[in-house]
């Protein structure tokens, strides 16, 4: 509820600003201003309804509302961004402006904002539905030659719900299977809804060919995490909750560990909470370990614990560049491969989306990570 109220407050500010710059400063007639204000109010209420009905409507019932509301939300944000840049133009020309010139300039800026927003969101909507397979090789100093070439398909942020359904997931599964990984790591934010609502949407997961492992993300804790933790094993998915599995090839081992999301402890779900020490208990000090943790920021603990590689998601790679780069205030990186201390961190951009079905500068990905021995 706190999140919903915060988003509603943001929406109010954005729409008041849009009214000022796109309606009041552009339209000269009173009737036109009333009509423009009514349209903006209706669109704003549509987005508000999306946030307020998230726990009321089923995924199917909410689909049309979500498409309209979230597409407008993205358009409003990008239009607002261009209008803010236009403030610099207004400031530079303020001494040369009479009322007629000010209205002409307002129309030019508003028109530019509309064209840029529509073009950007249209491009982003196409990109959001075009997942790609990316391949990266990572050399782990302690990896045995027996595991050289071991592949993990990293998948995150599917966000099953009103805008990502079972048919979408079936396509993702087919793409993963075609890549023929040795293991699949689903690193959180699989769902935005309950098992009762989205269980059928998740059914294609049972068709994954490789052994598949899952850790919770923050969105599972908005969606009945305890029920999902019980349900996913019925689809053949191994849920790792502050634990690890040991993969063996002859006498050589590779540990695959997974932890609850960073938000788990505060979620109120009994027994849930990030506990890396518990997950690594009993591991030999010279044995390599790959950690699945939804949020990249947990890499600081992973580095102190001697984890070789952490695979994360959460950031969506920004999703709506540059608007969502605010994630960098809380996370060390948005996407890609980096090294923190002695630990490699790979952050996938994810394959789905949250909110607008739009990706700008952050195309969806399934990443096949190939582990290499030194």
Number of C-alpha atoms within 10 A of each C-alpha: 8 7 9 14 13 11 15 19 12 11 19 16 12 19 20 14 16 21 20 14 21 26 21 20 18 22 17 11 9 10 10 14 19 14 12 17 20 13 13 20 15 12 18 20 15 19 22 21 16 21 19 15 13 17 14 9 14 17 23 14 11 18 18 12 17 24 18 15 23 21 20 20 21 21 22 22 19 24 25 22 17 18 23 16 12 20 14 11 13 17 9 10 13 11 8 9 13 9 8 9 12 17 17 14 19 23 18 14 24 23 16 16 24 20 13 17 21 19 14 19 23 16 15 23 17 14 18 21 18 12 17 14 16 14 15 13 14 17 16 20 13 15 21 18 14 16 18 15 16 18 22 23 24 30 30 32 28 25 24 24 24 21 20 21 20 18 13 16 21 18 13 23 17 14 16 22 16 11 16 16 19 16 19 24 26 29 31 28 30 25 29 25 25 19 21 11 14 22 17 11 20 21 16 18 19 15 13 21 17 16 14 21 23 28 27 33 29 21 21 26 24 15 19 17 23 16 13 22 20 11 16 20 15 12 16 15 20 18 23 21 23 23 19 24 16 12 12 12 11 7 7 15 18 21 20 22 25 31 30 27 29 21 18 21 16 11 16 11 13 10 10 22 19 21 18 23 14 14 20 23 11 9 14 11 10 10 16 21 26 21 26 30 33 30 26 26 18 20 26 13 14 25 19 12 15 17 24 23 27 27 27 33 29 27 26 28 26 23 28 22 15 12 13 14 17 13 16 13 8 11 16 18 20 24 21 15 17 13 14 14 14 16 22 21 30 25 29 28 28 31 26 29 24 20 17 23 22 26 28 21 15 20 23 28 24 22 28 25 21 19 20 20 16 12
